[in-house]
Amino acid sequence: MMRLMAILSGLVLLVLGGCGSSGPDMPGPVQPAGLLSPVSDTAAFEASIKAGLTAMSSDEQLALADAAASAGGSPTGNFTGTYTQELNVDEFDAVRYDGEHLFVAPRRYFHCCFLALDAGGPVIEPPPIERSIRILATDPANGTADLVSEIPLKDGISVQGMYTTGDTMVALTGRSIYGTFGELWADIAIWAPEKLGFRVYDVSDAADPALTFDATIDGVFVESRRIGNTVYIVSRYTPWIPGLHYYITTPAQQAENQALLASTTLDDLLPKVTVAGETRSLVAPERCYVTTDAVPGNSPVITSVTAIPIDNPSAFSTTCYKENAYGVYVSENALYFTEHLPATAVNRDVTRIHKFALAGTDIRYRGSADIGGNVWRVGQADFRMSEHNGDLRLLSSQFDWNNEDFVDHYLYVLRESSTRPELDIVSTLPNDRRPGEIGKPNEALYGVRFLGDVAYAVTFQQIDPLYAIDLSNPADPFIAGELEVTGFSDFLHPVTDDLLLGLGTDATGGVKLELFDVSNIAQPLSRGSAVFGGPGSYSEARWDRHAFSYQADVGGIDRFAIPANLYAADGSWQYLGASLYLFEIRDKNMPAVAALNSVGSISPPSIATTPDWVERSRSFIHNDTVYYIRDEDVWAASWLSPSIVNGPY
């Protein structure tokens, strides 16, 4: 009842309250000071973790870039790296290119992870498969690549992704695949006995890479970013206690857990890290945070952020908080967690936002706020969040399946309080003064991109409205304009301040590209589109930005490449194959005459003509050469003659 009353109170404040400069027509809760606080009582911290491991489950419960290339080295020429959401915030990926070498990790290892809970231990797993990270030297002048070395992975680990910077390569590892943040991960037990880690290699001599640091961590790898010299790894951990019931459905199981945990210490409950054969606690209790209210309940999940200096990885440090985050967004200066607080009694959802400032290995909590709706619904939902001039702007979706209009979308602007550890709600949209909705009735939210003082949002049910929201006055955002076209865009890329590229699906089911003229945000226009394939066709770049490659300003022309698997446009479901499709944007500095042009595709002859599942497709453009990677295979072709394909390497 206390939890229910807290949620209901928060929702009343969400509808009626106002704070900061939001004004009386800007809904937002009045926050208590500091929704997270550092652990000051280790005994209470221990008790709260144990409480999460003795709570009943189910109904019987007694008590969830800009196209920045981040590449190392100092090669010559115009080449693309890994696509990122934010400038100066590098993103890990399983294929990296530094202008001289391709680093290609093997497909992730699909041994798994599920527990034989009745037996009190993990299931028997098959023997690990020996695989390697491949390093290939590229020769863009001749359109070739040659294998120069391999880094063996002999213990069955999966490489979640890598960073390359200067003469260093960092590999982020894990033993199983759980995907990324999203609603799927409300469960707590499946990742309890898992491991992740990071390995640092000296690749100054690519033919002879040397391992310089290796660490293994208890928990599951979730997300990572690199800012300057520091790699940040987000992981989750549930204490793994042999014999513990992780899904309690009876009072007897609850009593057994309580008896088992009575002799368990706090050190037993915290994740460990192993370096050079030495095991110690990953995080000290005083570097952890706990909630100061009862709304989230007693979750036993520990969410950790480990900061690793690349030039001195042994000096890594970890900060944690004892709740189960379901999303993360990282700017150049801060990390924001989203935590889902379902308020089912009133059929409304609440998302809690936590901000942590980042300064190298110094990670500090700065404040929290509760907003209405869901932010993270898997996929590339971090595009729904953006920090600009210290403000966090975000879009959420509130679902109400009992209403004829079952979803509403809201924009929030949050700002760190200058007097207390809170995030003030500066403004929301819609509001009493600006009641116009973002999206028409029953339209879901798809592509979102915040660019400077404008937010672009695509909603869809039968048509695709592109909304332009003016954020130049953070206290008074408003919908400046909209454009309706067929289909919808999942992914939006800024070509210039005046042009926006959309990638998504046509109304007929084909892959669609649309070039939007946003030089006048009050009246967005389409400057052309391209549709290829029919029902069933898809491009990986729609949900994974790392599959999108963009090369700007080649003789005044922008180039980009997207992978696609196509089916016939006539609706016969005939599979046409997988290719890398190449496009150019011409006259980008004159929006009124800008044009989107297809220049062909790279179709390696060894790719099967029947549908096949590929874990990842990547491409990198270096001068006029395009490297196309599907899983571990590398092909090369010239932009000027893409039908002539070299490889696989």
N, C-alpha and C positions, 0 to 999 in steps of 0.2 A: 504493500500500500504506500509506503514512504517513497519507493521508486516511482510508482505511478503518479503520485501527487507532484513529485519533482518534475517529471516530464510534462504533466499538464500545466504546471505553473510556468515552465519555460515556454510552452506554446502560447499561453495567454500573453506573456510578455512579448513573444515574437510578433503577435498580431497587433498588440496595443501599444507597446512601449516605444520610446525613442531615446537615443543617446547621442553624445557627441554633437556634430553639426547636422544630424540627419533631419531634424525638424519634426513636427507632429505628424506629418503624413508619411514618414519613412519608418516602416516597421522594423523593430529590432529589439532583442532582449537586453535588459539591464543586467550586466554580468557581475558576479561576485569577484572580488580581487583574487586573481591567481587560481585558475582551474587546475593547474599543476603546481606542485611544490616539491622541492628536494626532499629526499628521504632524511628525516631527522631521528626517527625511532626505528632501529633495525628490527626490533622484535615485532613491531606493528607491521613492518614491511614483510617480514617472514609470514606472519599470520594472514596477511591479505593474499599472498600467493597461495598458501595452503587452502584458504577459503574458496578460491577459484577451483581447486582440485577436489573439493568435497561438495560442490553444488550439484544438485540433480539436473539431468538433462531431460529434454522432451517435456510433455505437458505435466509431468509429476514434479517439476522443479520446485524446490523449497525456497528458495531465496530469489559486440563488431566492425624556332630560331630563324629566327632567321636562319637561312641555310648556311650555317657556319661550318667550315671544315676544320677539324681539330687534328692536325697532323704533326708528326715530329720530324726531325731532321731538317736539312736545308736544301732540298732538291730544286731543280729549275722547272719552269713551265707552269701552265695553268692546269691544276688538277683538283679534283674534288676529294673530300674526305667523308667522314660520317656525318650525316644530316643531324642537326640538333634543333631543339626547340628554342633555346636561349643562347644568345651570343656569349662567348666566354664560359659556357658550361658544357663541357664535353660529356658525351654519353657512351657507355660501354656497348660494344657490339662484337659478334663472333667473327667478323671479317673487318680488318683494318687496312688502310693504305696510307703510307707516309710519303708518297711520291717516288719512292725508290723500291720499296718492298711491300708485297702483300702478305699479311698474316692471316691464315685461314684455319680456324679451329674446326675440329670435327663436329659432326652432328651430335647433339646432346644425347647422352646415354639413357635409354628408357628403361633402366631397371627401376624398381619403385619401392615403395615407400609406405604401403598401407600395413597397419599393424594387425597381428593376430591377437586381438584384445582378450579373447577368452583364454588364450594360452599364456597371456602376460608377456609376450615378446614379439619381435618382428618376424615376418615371414621369411622363409628360406629364399635367398636370391640366387640367380644364376651366376656363374663365374664372370668376372669383369672382362671386358673386351679391350685389348691393347690398341690404342689409337694415338695420333700425334697432331700437334699444331704444325702446319706446314708454312714455311717461309719461302716466298718466291721473289726473285729479283725481276723487276719489270724493265722492258726496253720499249718505251712508247714510240720511239722513232721507227722501229720495225714491227711494232704491234705484236710483241711476244712476251713470254714470261718463262723463267727457268727456276726449277726447284733448287734451292741452295742448302737447305737444312730442314730437319724435323725435330720437334721437341716431344719426346714420348710422354704419354700419360698412362702410366702402367697400373695405376690403382683403381681403375674403373670410374674415375671422376668425370664429370661433365664440365666443359668450359662454358660458363654462362655468357662471358664476353671478355673483351680485352681493351686496354688503352695502350697507345704508343706515344711516347713523347721523348724527343732527343734520342739517346742511346738506350732507352729503357722500355721494356714491355711489361705490363702488369696483366696477369691472367686471373680472372675471378672464377672460382670453382664451386661446384656443388655436386652432390651425389645423386640427386633426383630432380625432376622437373615438376614445378607446381605452377608455372605461369607467373603472372605478376599480380599486383593488387587488384581487388575487385570484390564483388559480392560473394564470389565462390569461396572465399577464405574465411568464412565465419567459423569453420571447424577449428578445433584447437589441438587435436591429438595426432593427426597424421604426420605432422612434422616433428614430433617430440624427439625421436632418436637420431635426427639427421645431422649432417655436417656440411659446412661450407668452408671457404678459405680464399686466400689470395697468394699468388706467387709472383715474385719480381725477378725479371731476367735482364741481364746485360746483353743487348743485341748490337753493340758497337761493331762486332764482327758477326754479321748475319749468318755466315757459314758455320759459326761455332758459338751459338747462344749459351750463356752461362746462368744457371739459377743462383741468385744471390740472397733470396729470402723466401721462406715458405711458412705459412701459418694456417692452422686448421681451427675452425670455430664451431662450437655447438649451435645448431639451429639451421634455418633455411634461408638461403639467399633470396632477396626480393628485388632490390633496386640498387642502382649505383650512379654516381656522377663524379666527374673530376673537375675541380676548380683550381686552376694554377697548379701548384705542386702537390695538392692534396686530393686523394681519392677517398670518397665517402661511400660506405657500403651500408645499406639498410638490411637488417635481418630480423627474423622472428624466432622465438624460442619458447617452447613449453617444457617445463621440467620433466625429464624422463626418469620415472621411478619404477623399477621392475615390480610387477605385481599390482600396480595401481590400476583401478578401474577408471578409464577416461570418459566413459559414457555411463554415468550413474542413473539408474532407473528405479532402484529400490532403496529403502532405508537400510537394508542389510549391507549393500555395496557402499553406501555412504559411511556407515560405521566402520567397515573394513578400511576404507581410505583414511578415515580419521585416526584409526589405530596405527596404520602404517606411517602416517606423516608425523605422529607424535615424536618419533625418534629421528626425524629428518631435520637437518640443520639448514640454515639459510644458505650456507656455502653449497650444500647439495642441490639447492633449488636454482642457483644462478648458472648461466652458461659459462663454459670454460673455453680457453684458447690454448693451443699447443704450438710451441715454437722450439725447433731444435730438440725435440724430445721432451721438453719441459712443459708441464701443464699447470695452468693457474687460472684464476677467475678472469673472465673477459672484462667485467665491469665491477667497480667498487660500489657498494650500496649508496654512498654519498654522491655518486654521479648519476643516480637514478631519480626519476620523478614519479610521483603518485598523484592520483586525482584527489581533489579536495571536496568533491561532492559525491553523492551516492548514485547519480544517474547511470554511469556506465556499468555499475555492478562490480563484482569481484572476478575479473578476468585473470587467469593465471598466465596469460601470454605476455612475454616481455619483448617489446620492440626496441631494437638497438640501432644506433648509428655509430659506426666505427670510422674514425678519421685516420688516414694513413699518409704520412709525408713520403712522397715517392723517393726522395733522396736520402731518407733515413727511416725506412719502414718499421724498424724495431721500436720507434718512438710513437707508435700508434696509440690512440686513446679511444675509449668508448663511452657514450652517454646512452642511457636507456629510459624508457618510461613503461610502467606496468599497465598497458592496455593494448588492445588488438587494433591497430590502425588498418584502414582499408584503402588508403591511397596516399600518395606523396607527390609533391611538386617541389622542384628545386630551382631557385633563382641564383644569381651570382652571389647574393649576400645571405640567403636564408633558405631553410628547409621548412615546408609546411606539411603536416600530417592531417589527413581527414579521418575522422572517426564516426562511424554510423551509429546513431542512437535511435533505434526504432521506437516510435510512440504509437503502438498499434491500437491503444484504447481509443484514440481519436482519429485513427486512420491517417496519421500524418507522420512524416519522417523529419528527423533533425540530424544535421551534420555538425560535428564539433571540429573546429579548426585549431591546431596548435602550431605556433611559430617558434622555430629555433634559429637563432642567428648563427651564421657560420663565419669563422675567421681562422683558417687553418685547422689545427686540432682543437681549437677552443669552440665548443658548441654550447650555447646558452639559451635557455628558455626565455621567451620574450612576452608571451601572452596567448590567450585563447578567446574564441567566440563561438557561439552556437548560431547556426543559420537554419532556415527551413529547407527541406528537400534533400535529395541525393546529389553529390558532385561526381563521385567515382562510380561508373557503371562499366568497368573493364575497358579494354581497348586503349586508345590514346586519350584518356580522359584528362590527363594533365594539361592538355590544351585548353581545358575549361578554366584554368587558373593562370594568373599572370601578375607578377609584381612590377610596378612602375612607379618611380619616384617615391618609393617606400610604401605605397599602397598595394594591397592585394585585391585584385579584381577577380571575380569568379562568377560562373553561371551554375545554377542548380536546377534540378527538376523534381517537382512534387507530384507523385502519382496518387490518384484517388479513383480506385476502380469502381466505386459506387456512384460516381458522378458521370453525367453524359459527356462532359469534357474531362477525360481521365488524366490529363497531365497539364501542368502549368510550369513555366520556366521563369526563373528569377535571376536578376543580376544583383550582386552585392559588391560594395566597396568597403574594405576593412582597413583600419589604420591602427598602428601600434599606439597605445596610450602613452602619454608623456609622464603620467603620475602613478601608474600601477601596472602590474603584469596582465594586461588585457589587450584585446583587439577590439577597438570601438567600431561599430557599424556606422560608417559615414553616410551611406545612402543605400537605397534599394530601388529596383525597377521591376515591375510596375509599382506605383504608389498612388495615394489618393489624388495627388496633383497631376500625375501622368499615368492614368489607368490603363493605357493601351498595352495589350499583352504581347509578349515575345512569342510569336508563333500563333497560328490559328488553332481552333479547337481540335484536340486529339493529335496534334502534330508533335512527333518526337524530335529531340534535339540531336543533330548530327555534327557536322564540322563546326569547329569554333576556333577563332584565332584573334588574339589581342595584339594589336599593332599600334604602339604609341598611344595616342588618345582616342583610338577607335577600336571597338570590338565588333567582329563579324561573326554572325551565327546563322547556321542553316537549319531550318526545321522542315519536316516533310511528313505528309500523309499521302497526298495525291500529286501535289506540285511541290516545287522547291523554292520557298521564299528565302532569299538572302537578306538578312537584316544588318544594317549598319547602325551601331549605337555610339553616339557621341559621348566621350568621357572627358572632354577637355575641362569641364568643371566636375571634379569627383563628387561633389555634394549634390549635383543635379544632373545625372546622366539622362539621356533621352534617345528614343529611336529616331534617328535622323532620316532614314530612308529604307526602302526595301525594293527587291526585284523578284518577280516570279518567273521561273523557268521550269521546264520539265525535268524529272529526275531529282537527284540530290547529291551533294558533295559531302564526303566524310572527312576530307583532308584539304586544308587551305594553305596555300603558299604565297607569300608576298613577292611579287616580281619587282615592283617599285612601290613608291608611296601611292601611285595612282592605278596600279594594276594588281589584280589578285587572281591567282590560278586555283581552280577547284578540281578535285579528282573525286569521282564517285560512281554512281550508277544511273544509267538512263532509265526512263519509264518503261522501256522494252526489256530491260535486264542486261544491256550491254555496258561495257566500261565507258565512262564519259569524262571528258575534260572540258572545262568551261573557262574562258578568259573574261574576267569581270573588269570593267572600267569603273573605278571608285574615285576618280578625280573629283567628282561632286558626290559626296556621300548622301546627299539628299535625293539623288537620282542615280543609283547604280545602273549600269548598262552591261549588256553582254557584247563582247567584241568577237564572238565566234566560239564554236564548240567542235569537238571531235568525238564520235561514238564508234567504237569498234567491238565486234562480237555481238552475240545475242544473249538470250536467257541462260543463266548459269555462268556467264563469264565473270572474271574477277581479277583484280590486281592486288597483290600483297601490300602495295604501298598505301592502300586505303586504310589499313589498320596498323601498319608498321612503317613509320617514317624513314627508317634506315634503308628501306627498299627503294626510296626515292633519291635520285641523284640529280644535282642541279649545277650547271657550269655557267657562270655569268660572264657577259661581256667578251665574247669571242668575235672580234671585228664588229662590235655593235649588236651582236645577236646573242641571245641566251639559249642554252641547250639544256634539255633534261631528258631523263630516261626512266621508264617505269616498266617493271615486269608485268606480264598478264597471261592468264590462261583463258583461251577463247573457245566459245562454242558458236555454232553457225547462227547467223542473224535471222534465218528463216524459221526459227523455232523448232527445228528438227532434232536439236540436242546433239548434232554431230560435233565431235571434239576436233578443234582445229589446231591444237598444240599450244606449247608455251614458248614465248619469245620475249625479248627485251625491245620495247617500242621506243623509238627516238622521235623527239619533237623539238621544234625551234619556236621562239617567240621573237618576232621582228618588229622593229620600230617601237620598242617599249617606251621610249621617251616621248612618244606622241600618241597618247592613249586613244585618240579618235581614229587612228589608222593602224593601231597595233594588230598583229595577226598571229594566229596559232597555226603552225604548219607541221604536218607529218613528213619525216624524211626517211622512213623505212623502219626495219626491225632487224634484230640480230637473232637468228634462228639456228642454233647449233644442230648439225645433222644427226648427232647421236642422241638427241632428246626424243623420247618415245612419242609416238603419235596417239597414244592412248593416255587418258588422265593418270597422272602420277602425283603422289604427295611429296612435296619438297618442304623441308623445314624452313629454309630461308633462301631468298634471291637477293643479290646485291649487285651493284654496278659502280664503277668509278671511271670518270672521264679524265684523261690526261692528254692535253693538247687535242689532237684529232683521233686518239686511240681510246677505245672503250673496252674496259675489262668487265666481263659479265660472269658472275659467280653464282652457281646453283649448288647449294650444300658445299661439298669440297672441290667440285670441278670448276676450273677457270678457263674461260674462252676470251679471245681478243679479236676485235674487228676495228676497222677504220670508220669513223663517223661519215666519211665521204663515200664509202662503199661497204655498207654494213652487211651485205649478202655474202661477202668473202670472210669466212670465219676461221681463225686459227685455234687449235687446241683439240681436246682439253689438256690443260697442264696440271 
